[in-house]
Amino acid sequence: MGLTTEYIEGQTPLDEDKKGLRIPSITTQKELDEFEQLNIEKATQWTLGKKLNAEHLFSQKNY
């Protein structure tokens, strides 16, 4: 008698892909998508708060 899990739409299990994740609580593709979207939103907010010029944008230095 094994445990069977039913997934609804958007809950694709990550299986092999999960091995490389740094957040062990993420178990489905939908959770991963939501986490990535949140990071994109945070990066956008961070970028909008910076005064970036061409020297910063086209440099390999870390600012």
HTML snippet that shows the backbone in 3Dmol.js (N, CA, C, O; Angstrom):
<script src="https://3Dmol.org/build/3Dmol-min.js"></script>
<div id="view" style="width:600px;height:400px;position:relative"></div>
<script>
const pdb = `
ATOM      1  N   MET A   1       0.849  -1.173   0.000  1.00  0.00           N
ATOM      2  CA  MET A   1       0.000   0.000   0.000  1.00  0.00           C
ATOM      3  C   MET A   1       0.895   1.238   0.000  1.00  0.00           C
ATOM      4  O   MET A   1       1.583   1.520   0.981  1.00  0.00           O
ATOM      5  N   GLY A   2       0.877   1.965  -1.106  1.00  0.00           N
ATOM      6  CA  GLY A   2       1.722   3.146  -1.222  1.00  0.00           C
ATOM      7  C   GLY A   2       0.912   4.420  -1.103  1.00  0.00           C
ATOM      8  O   GLY A   2      -0.313   4.411  -1.224  1.00  0.00           O
ATOM      9  N   LEU A   3       1.593   5.480  -0.873  1.00  0.00           N
ATOM     10  CA  LEU A   3       0.966   6.794  -0.783  1.00  0.00           C
ATOM     11  C   LEU A   3       0.818   7.341  -2.197  1.00  0.00           C
ATOM     12  O   LEU A   3       1.802   7.414  -2.934  1.00  0.00           O
ATOM     13  N   THR A   4      -0.375   7.722  -2.583  1.00  0.00           N
ATOM     14  CA  THR A   4      -0.576   8.319  -3.896  1.00  0.00           C
ATOM     15  C   THR A   4      -0.949   9.778  -3.723  1.00  0.00           C
ATOM     16  O   THR A   4      -1.762  10.129  -2.868  1.00  0.00           O
ATOM     17  N   THR A   5      -0.359  10.606  -4.528  1.00  0.00           N
ATOM     18  CA  THR A   5      -0.616  12.034  -4.473  1.00  0.00           C
ATOM     19  C   THR A   5      -1.275  12.455  -5.768  1.00  0.00           C
ATOM     20  O   THR A   5      -0.795  12.121  -6.851  1.00  0.00           O
ATOM     21  N   GLU A   6      -2.359  13.179  -5.664  1.00  0.00           N
ATOM     22  CA  GLU A   6      -3.028  13.696  -6.841  1.00  0.00           C
ATOM     23  C   GLU A   6      -2.696  15.177  -6.960  1.00  0.00           C
ATOM     24  O   GLU A   6      -2.792  15.926  -5.987  1.00  0.00           O
ATOM     25  N   TYR A   7      -2.306  15.590  -8.156  1.00  0.00           N
ATOM     26  CA  TYR A   7      -1.957  16.975  -8.398  1.00  0.00           C
ATOM     27  C   TYR A   7      -3.034  17.634  -9.244  1.00  0.00           C
ATOM     28  O   TYR A   7      -3.508  17.052 -10.220  1.00  0.00           O
ATOM     29  N   ILE A   8      -3.417  18.843  -8.871  1.00  0.00           N
ATOM     30  CA  ILE A   8      -4.343  19.606  -9.699  1.00  0.00           C
ATOM     31  C   ILE A   8      -3.528  20.431 -10.681  1.00  0.00           C
ATOM     32  O   ILE A   8      -2.303  20.493 -10.574  1.00  0.00           O
ATOM     33  N   GLU A   9      -4.195  21.066 -11.636  1.00  0.00           N
ATOM     34  CA  GLU A   9      -3.500  21.849 -12.654  1.00  0.00           C
ATOM     35  C   GLU A   9      -2.553  22.869 -12.013  1.00  0.00           C
ATOM     36  O   GLU A   9      -2.934  23.570 -11.076  1.00  0.00           O
ATOM     37  N   GLY A  10      -1.335  22.948 -12.517  1.00  0.00           N
ATOM     38  CA  GLY A  10      -0.345  23.875 -11.982  1.00  0.00           C
ATOM     39  C   GLY A  10       0.497  23.286 -10.872  1.00  0.00           C
ATOM     40  O   GLY A  10       1.387  23.957 -10.349  1.00  0.00           O
ATOM     41  N   GLN A  11       0.238  22.063 -10.506  1.00  0.00           N
ATOM     42  CA  GLN A  11       0.984  21.432  -9.424  1.00  0.00           C
ATOM     43  C   GLN A  11       1.859  20.303  -9.947  1.00  0.00           C
ATOM     44  O   GLN A  11       1.905  19.225  -9.354  1.00  0.00           O
ATOM     45  N   THR A  12       2.536  20.540 -11.030  1.00  0.00           N
ATOM     46  CA  THR A  12       3.424  19.537 -11.583  1.00  0.00           C
ATOM     47  C   THR A  12       4.558  19.259 -10.601  1.00  0.00           C
ATOM     48  O   THR A  12       5.268  20.190 -10.221  1.00  0.00           O
ATOM     49  N   PRO A  13       4.751  18.017 -10.179  1.00  0.00           N
ATOM     50  CA  PRO A  13       5.848  17.722  -9.250  1.00  0.00           C
ATOM     51  C   PRO A  13       7.197  17.934  -9.937  1.00  0.00           C
ATOM     52  O   PRO A  13       7.320  17.725 -11.144  1.00  0.00           O
ATOM     53  N   LEU A  14       8.186  18.341  -9.185  1.00  0.00           N
ATOM     54  CA  LEU A  14       9.492  18.657  -9.759  1.00  0.00           C
ATOM     55  C   LEU A  14      10.421  17.451  -9.865  1.00  0.00           C
ATOM     56  O   LEU A  14      11.333  17.469 -10.692  1.00  0.00           O
ATOM     57  N   ASP A  15      10.233  16.428  -9.082  1.00  0.00           N
ATOM     58  CA  ASP A  15      11.039  15.207  -9.119  1.00  0.00           C
ATOM     59  C   ASP A  15      12.532  15.495  -9.248  1.00  0.00           C
ATOM     60  O   ASP A  15      13.136  16.039  -8.324  1.00  0.00           O
ATOM     61  N   GLU A  16      13.133  15.138 -10.384  1.00  0.00           N
ATOM     62  CA  GLU A  16      14.578  15.290 -10.592  1.00  0.00           C
ATOM     63  C   GLU A  16      15.025  16.745 -10.546  1.00  0.00           C
ATOM     64  O   GLU A  16      16.119  17.036 -10.061  1.00  0.00           O
ATOM     65  N   ASP A  17      14.201  17.661 -11.040  1.00  0.00           N
ATOM     66  CA  ASP A  17      14.567  19.076 -11.076  1.00  0.00           C
ATOM     67  C   ASP A  17      14.748  19.652  -9.678  1.00  0.00           C
ATOM     68  O   ASP A  17      15.459  20.641  -9.502  1.00  0.00           O
ATOM     69  N   LYS A  18      14.114  19.046  -8.691  1.00  0.00           N
ATOM     70  CA  LYS A  18      14.150  19.568  -7.320  1.00  0.00           C
ATOM     71  C   LYS A  18      15.533  19.462  -6.689  1.00  0.00           C
ATOM     72  O   LYS A  18      15.838  20.203  -5.755  1.00  0.00           O
ATOM     73  N   LYS A  19      16.366  18.568  -7.172  1.00  0.00           N
ATOM     74  CA  LYS A  19      17.679  18.341  -6.565  1.00  0.00           C
ATOM     75  C   LYS A  19      18.537  19.596  -6.504  1.00  0.00           C
ATOM     76  O   LYS A  19      19.308  19.770  -5.560  1.00  0.00           O
ATOM     77  N   GLY A  20      18.416  20.472  -7.492  1.00  0.00           N
ATOM     78  CA  GLY A  20      19.256  21.663  -7.535  1.00  0.00           C
ATOM     79  C   GLY A  20      18.662  22.877  -6.848  1.00  0.00           C
ATOM     80  O   GLY A  20      19.308  23.924  -6.799  1.00  0.00           O
ATOM     81  N   LEU A  21      17.458  22.772  -6.317  1.00  0.00           N
ATOM     82  CA  LEU A  21      16.822  23.921  -5.685  1.00  0.00           C
ATOM     83  C   LEU A  21      17.420  24.206  -4.317  1.00  0.00           C
ATOM     84  O   LEU A  21      17.793  23.288  -3.585  1.00  0.00           O
ATOM     85  N   ARG A  22      17.508  25.484  -3.980  1.00  0.00           N
ATOM     86  CA  ARG A  22      18.046  25.885  -2.680  1.00  0.00           C
ATOM     87  C   ARG A  22      16.963  26.021  -1.619  1.00  0.00           C
ATOM     88  O   ARG A  22      17.265  26.141  -0.432  1.00  0.00           O
ATOM     89  N   ILE A  23      15.707  26.002  -2.042  1.00  0.00           N
ATOM     90  CA  ILE A  23      14.603  26.121  -1.110  1.00  0.00           C
ATOM     91  C   ILE A  23      13.874  24.782  -1.072  1.00  0.00           C
ATOM     92  O   ILE A  23      13.085  24.489  -1.971  1.00  0.00           O
ATOM     93  N   PRO A  24      14.120  23.969  -0.058  1.00  0.00           N
ATOM     94  CA  PRO A  24      13.567  22.612  -0.024  1.00  0.00           C
ATOM     95  C   PRO A  24      12.049  22.558   0.100  1.00  0.00           C
ATOM     96  O   PRO A  24      11.449  21.525  -0.198  1.00  0.00           O
ATOM     97  N   SER A  25      11.414  23.644   0.533  1.00  0.00           N
ATOM     98  CA  SER A  25       9.959  23.632   0.696  1.00  0.00           C
ATOM     99  C   SER A  25       9.225  23.713  -0.639  1.00  0.00           C
ATOM    100  O   SER A  25       8.025  23.445  -0.687  1.00  0.00           O
ATOM    101  N   ILE A  26       9.908  24.073  -1.720  1.00  0.00           N
ATOM    102  CA  ILE A  26       9.283  24.130  -3.040  1.00  0.00           C
ATOM    103  C   ILE A  26       9.183  22.713  -3.585  1.00  0.00           C
ATOM    104  O   ILE A  26      10.186  22.014  -3.732  1.00  0.00           O
ATOM    105  N   THR A  27       7.952  22.305  -3.881  1.00  0.00           N
ATOM    106  CA  THR A  27       7.747  20.930  -4.341  1.00  0.00           C
ATOM    107  C   THR A  27       7.046  20.835  -5.688  1.00  0.00           C
ATOM    108  O   THR A  27       7.044  19.769  -6.303  1.00  0.00           O
ATOM    109  N   THR A  28       6.442  21.942  -6.167  1.00  0.00           N
ATOM    110  CA  THR A  28       5.738  21.889  -7.447  1.00  0.00           C
ATOM    111  C   THR A  28       6.224  22.997  -8.368  1.00  0.00           C
ATOM    112  O   THR A  28       6.829  23.973  -7.923  1.00  0.00           O
ATOM    113  N   GLN A  29       5.952  22.834  -9.648  1.00  0.00           N
ATOM    114  CA  GLN A  29       6.337  23.851 -10.629  1.00  0.00           C
ATOM    115  C   GLN A  29       5.628  25.168 -10.342  1.00  0.00           C
ATOM    116  O   GLN A  29       6.213  26.235 -10.524  1.00  0.00           O
ATOM    117  N   LYS A  30       4.387  25.108  -9.899  1.00  0.00           N
ATOM    118  CA  LYS A  30       3.642  26.335  -9.590  1.00  0.00           C
ATOM    119  C   LYS A  30       4.319  27.101  -8.453  1.00  0.00           C
ATOM    120  O   LYS A  30       4.455  28.322  -8.529  1.00  0.00           O
ATOM    121  N   GLU A  31       4.742  26.405  -7.409  1.00  0.00           N
ATOM    122  CA  GLU A  31       5.437  27.066  -6.294  1.00  0.00           C
ATOM    123  C   GLU A  31       6.746  27.688  -6.767  1.00  0.00           C
ATOM    124  O   GLU A  31       7.100  28.791  -6.350  1.00  0.00           O
ATOM    125  N   LEU A  32       7.457  26.990  -7.628  1.00  0.00           N
ATOM    126  CA  LEU A  32       8.711  27.518  -8.165  1.00  0.00           C
ATOM    127  C   LEU A  32       8.446  28.759  -9.009  1.00  0.00           C
ATOM    128  O   LEU A  32       9.167  29.750  -8.896  1.00  0.00           O
ATOM    129  N   ASP A  33       7.421  28.711  -9.848  1.00  0.00           N
ATOM    130  CA  ASP A  33       7.064  29.870 -10.677  1.00  0.00           C
ATOM    131  C   ASP A  33       6.723  31.079  -9.821  1.00  0.00           C
ATOM    132  O   ASP A  33       7.148  32.194 -10.123  1.00  0.00           O
ATOM    133  N   GLU A  34       5.955  30.867  -8.752  1.00  0.00           N
ATOM    134  CA  GLU A  34       5.572  31.966  -7.859  1.00  0.00           C
ATOM    135  C   GLU A  34       6.788  32.545  -7.152  1.00  0.00           C
ATOM    136  O   GLU A  34       6.901  33.762  -7.009  1.00  0.00           O
ATOM    137  N   PHE A  35       7.692  31.690  -6.712  1.00  0.00           N
ATOM    138  CA  PHE A  35       8.907  32.151  -6.040  1.00  0.00           C
ATOM    139  C   PHE A  35       9.782  32.968  -6.992  1.00  0.00           C
ATOM    140  O   PHE A  35      10.316  34.011  -6.614  1.00  0.00           O
ATOM    141  N   GLU A  36       9.923  32.487  -8.227  1.00  0.00           N
ATOM    142  CA  GLU A  36      10.715  33.207  -9.217  1.00  0.00           C
ATOM    143  C   GLU A  36      10.077  34.552  -9.560  1.00  0.00           C
ATOM    144  O   GLU A  36      10.783  35.547  -9.724  1.00  0.00           O
ATOM    145  N   GLN A  37       8.752  34.589  -9.669  1.00  0.00           N
ATOM    146  CA  GLN A  37       8.059  35.848  -9.949  1.00  0.00           C
ATOM    147  C   GLN A  37       8.291  36.856  -8.831  1.00  0.00           C
ATOM    148  O   GLN A  37       8.513  38.037  -9.100  1.00  0.00           O
ATOM    149  N   LEU A  38       8.244  36.409  -7.592  1.00  0.00           N
ATOM    150  CA  LEU A  38       8.499  37.299  -6.460  1.00  0.00           C
ATOM    151  C   LEU A  38       9.915  37.870  -6.538  1.00  0.00           C
ATOM    152  O   LEU A  38      10.114  39.057  -6.278  1.00  0.00           O
ATOM    153  N   ASN A  39      10.895  37.044  -6.890  1.00  0.00           N
ATOM    154  CA  ASN A  39      12.269  37.527  -7.029  1.00  0.00           C
ATOM    155  C   ASN A  39      12.394  38.553  -8.148  1.00  0.00           C
ATOM    156  O   ASN A  39      13.128  39.532  -8.014  1.00  0.00           O
ATOM    157  N   ILE A  40      11.684  38.336  -9.246  1.00  0.00           N
ATOM    158  CA  ILE A  40      11.698  39.298 -10.351  1.00  0.00           C
ATOM    159  C   ILE A  40      11.115  40.624  -9.890  1.00  0.00           C
ATOM    160  O   ILE A  40      11.659  41.682 -10.207  1.00  0.00           O
ATOM    161  N   GLU A  41      10.015  40.581  -9.146  1.00  0.00           N
ATOM    162  CA  GLU A  41       9.394  41.804  -8.637  1.00  0.00           C
ATOM    163  C   GLU A  41      10.328  42.543  -7.676  1.00  0.00           C
ATOM    164  O   GLU A  41      10.428  43.769  -7.728  1.00  0.00           O
ATOM    165  N   LYS A  42      11.008  41.804  -6.803  1.00  0.00           N
ATOM    166  CA  LYS A  42      11.965  42.431  -5.878  1.00  0.00           C
ATOM    167  C   LYS A  42      13.113  43.073  -6.642  1.00  0.00           C
ATOM    168  O   LYS A  42      13.535  44.180  -6.308  1.00  0.00           O
ATOM    169  N   ALA A  43      13.625  42.392  -7.665  1.00  0.00           N
ATOM    170  CA  ALA A  43      14.725  42.946  -8.461  1.00  0.00           C
ATOM    171  C   ALA A  43      14.289  44.198  -9.203  1.00  0.00           C
ATOM    172  O   ALA A  43      15.056  45.153  -9.324  1.00  0.00           O
ATOM    173  N   THR A  44      13.064  44.194  -9.696  1.00  0.00           N
ATOM    174  CA  THR A  44      12.542  45.372 -10.387  1.00  0.00           C
ATOM    175  C   THR A  44      12.453  46.552  -9.437  1.00  0.00           C
ATOM    176  O   THR A  44      12.848  47.664  -9.789  1.00  0.00           O
ATOM    177  N   GLN A  45      11.939  46.322  -8.238  1.00  0.00           N
ATOM    178  CA  GLN A  45      11.853  47.394  -7.247  1.00  0.00           C
ATOM    179  C   GLN A  45      13.242  47.910  -6.871  1.00  0.00           C
ATOM    180  O   GLN A  45      13.435  49.116  -6.719  1.00  0.00           O
ATOM    181  N   TRP A  46      14.198  47.013  -6.723  1.00  0.00           N
ATOM    182  CA  TRP A  46      15.565  47.409  -6.384  1.00  0.00           C
ATOM    183  C   TRP A  46      16.150  48.269  -7.504  1.00  0.00           C
ATOM    184  O   TRP A  46      16.784  49.291  -7.244  1.00  0.00           O
ATOM    185  N   THR A  47      15.932  47.848  -8.748  1.00  0.00           N
ATOM    186  CA  THR A  47      16.465  48.570  -9.897  1.00  0.00           C
ATOM    187  C   THR A  47      15.862  49.958 -10.009  1.00  0.00           C
ATOM    188  O   THR A  47      16.573  50.920 -10.301  1.00  0.00           O
ATOM    189  N   LEU A  48      14.565  50.074  -9.781  1.00  0.00           N
ATOM    190  CA  LEU A  48      13.898  51.370  -9.889  1.00  0.00           C
ATOM    191  C   LEU A  48      14.388  52.346  -8.825  1.00  0.00           C
ATOM    192  O   LEU A  48      14.276  53.559  -9.003  1.00  0.00           O
ATOM    193  N   GLY A  49      14.924  51.835  -7.731  1.00  0.00           N
ATOM    194  CA  GLY A  49      15.417  52.683  -6.666  1.00  0.00           C
ATOM    195  C   GLY A  49      16.872  53.113  -6.847  1.00  0.00           C
ATOM    196  O   GLY A  49      17.410  53.837  -6.009  1.00  0.00           O
ATOM    197  N   LYS A  50      17.510  52.677  -7.927  1.00  0.00           N
ATOM    198  CA  LYS A  50      18.920  52.994  -8.166  1.00  0.00           C
ATOM    199  C   LYS A  50      19.055  54.026  -9.270  1.00  0.00           C
ATOM    200  O   LYS A  50      18.221  54.102 -10.174  1.00  0.00           O
ATOM    201  N   LYS A  51      20.112  54.819  -9.188  1.00  0.00           N
ATOM    202  CA  LYS A  51      20.457  55.739 -10.265  1.00  0.00           C
ATOM    203  C   LYS A  51      21.614  55.095 -11.016  1.00  0.00           C
ATOM    204  O   LYS A  51      22.767  55.176 -10.592  1.00  0.00           O
ATOM    205  N   LEU A  52      21.297  54.467 -12.118  1.00  0.00           N
ATOM    206  CA  LEU A  52      22.304  53.748 -12.891  1.00  0.00           C
ATOM    207  C   LEU A  52      22.675  54.548 -14.130  1.00  0.00           C
ATOM    208  O   LEU A  52      21.811  55.056 -14.845  1.00  0.00           O
ATOM    209  N   ASN A  53      23.980  54.649 -14.368  1.00  0.00           N
ATOM    210  CA  ASN A  53      24.429  55.314 -15.586  1.00  0.00           C
ATOM    211  C   ASN A  53      25.102  54.275 -16.492  1.00  0.00           C
ATOM    212  O   ASN A  53      25.247  53.112 -16.115  1.00  0.00           O
ATOM    213  N   ALA A  54      25.504  54.703 -17.672  1.00  0.00           N
ATOM    214  CA  ALA A  54      26.080  53.773 -18.654  1.00  0.00           C
ATOM    215  C   ALA A  54      27.317  53.068 -18.100  1.00  0.00           C
ATOM    216  O   ALA A  54      27.524  51.889 -18.386  1.00  0.00           O
ATOM    217  N   GLU A  55      28.135  53.756 -17.322  1.00  0.00           N
ATOM    218  CA  GLU A  55      29.343  53.147 -16.756  1.00  0.00           C
ATOM    219  C   GLU A  55      28.983  51.975 -15.843  1.00  0.00           C
ATOM    220  O   GLU A  55      29.662  50.948 -15.857  1.00  0.00           O
ATOM    221  N   HIS A  56      27.940  52.121 -15.067  1.00  0.00           N
ATOM    222  CA  HIS A  56      27.507  51.034 -14.196  1.00  0.00           C
ATOM    223  C   HIS A  56      26.880  49.897 -14.991  1.00  0.00           C
ATOM    224  O   HIS A  56      27.136  48.725 -14.714  1.00  0.00           O
ATOM    225  N   LEU A  57      26.064  50.240 -15.970  1.00  0.00           N
ATOM    226  CA  LEU A  57      25.350  49.220 -16.738  1.00  0.00           C
ATOM    227  C   LEU A  57      26.270  48.356 -17.580  1.00  0.00           C
ATOM    228  O   LEU A  57      26.014  47.164 -17.753  1.00  0.00           O
ATOM    229  N   PHE A  58      27.338  48.943 -18.106  1.00  0.00           N
ATOM    230  CA  PHE A  58      28.209  48.209 -19.024  1.00  0.00           C
ATOM    231  C   PHE A  58      29.549  47.830 -18.411  1.00  0.00           C
ATOM    232  O   PHE A  58      30.536  47.639 -19.121  1.00  0.00           O
ATOM    233  N   SER A  59      29.575  47.723 -17.095  1.00  0.00           N
ATOM    234  CA  SER A  59      30.782  47.338 -16.375  1.00  0.00           C
ATOM    235  C   SER A  59      30.611  45.941 -15.798  1.00  0.00           C
ATOM    236  O   SER A  59      29.494  45.496 -15.537  1.00  0.00           O
ATOM    237  N   GLN A  60      31.733  45.257 -15.604  1.00  0.00           N
ATOM    238  CA  GLN A  60      31.681  43.947 -14.976  1.00  0.00           C
ATOM    239  C   GLN A  60      31.899  44.054 -13.461  1.00  0.00           C
ATOM    240  O   GLN A  60      31.905  43.040 -12.763  1.00  0.00           O
ATOM    241  N   LYS A  61      32.075  45.261 -12.960  1.00  0.00           N
ATOM    242  CA  LYS A  61      32.258  45.467 -11.524  1.00  0.00           C
ATOM    243  C   LYS A  61      30.954  45.224 -10.785  1.00  0.00           C
ATOM    244  O   LYS A  61      29.871  45.434 -11.331  1.00  0.00           O
ATOM    245  N   ASN A  62      31.064  44.784  -9.551  1.00  0.00           N
ATOM    246  CA  ASN A  62      29.889  44.604  -8.699  1.00  0.00           C
ATOM    247  C   ASN A  62      29.643  45.884  -7.908  1.00  0.00           C
ATOM    248  O   ASN A  62      30.533  46.352  -7.198  1.00  0.00           O
ATOM    249  N   TYR A  63      28.481  46.437  -8.021  1.00  0.00           N
ATOM    250  CA  TYR A  63      28.154  47.662  -7.289  1.00  0.00           C
ATOM    251  C   TYR A  63      27.165  47.359  -6.211  1.00  0.00           C
ATOM    252  O   TYR A  63      26.758  48.258  -5.476  1.00  0.00           O
TER     253      TYR A  63
END
`;
const viewer = $3Dmol.createViewer("view");
viewer.addModel(pdb, "pdb");
viewer.setStyle({}, {cartoon: {color: "spectrum"}});
viewer.zoomTo();
viewer.render();
</script>
